[in-house]
Amino acid sequence: MNDSQAQGPVYRERESHHIQTPVSVGEWMITILLMAIPIVNIIMLFIWAFSGNINISKANWAKATLIWWLIIAVVYALLFILLGSFFAGLTHMNW
């Protein structure tokens, strides 16, 4: 057995411990800062949500945020279609 095989479980244990530990205040500060940057925020949400080496709390938060953004996008699309068809109908009415 070589050294890399002997240290494999220890490395995995440390890695899973890192994933389980709470997210620090400093890391949340950086997260909030990145969420304020357009385009970067979307990319980072996908990375945090679907990457395997991210803290579980942050990954769950990113997934929930993406789900809320999807719900909001669907609601806006429905409102746009509804209001668009309403105003289109008003412009074609014969007074």
Summary of the structure (lengths in Angstrom):
residues: 95
radius of gyration: 22.7
end to end distance: 88.9
largest distance: 88.9
contacts: 197
relative contact order: 0.08
helix: 80%
strand: 0%
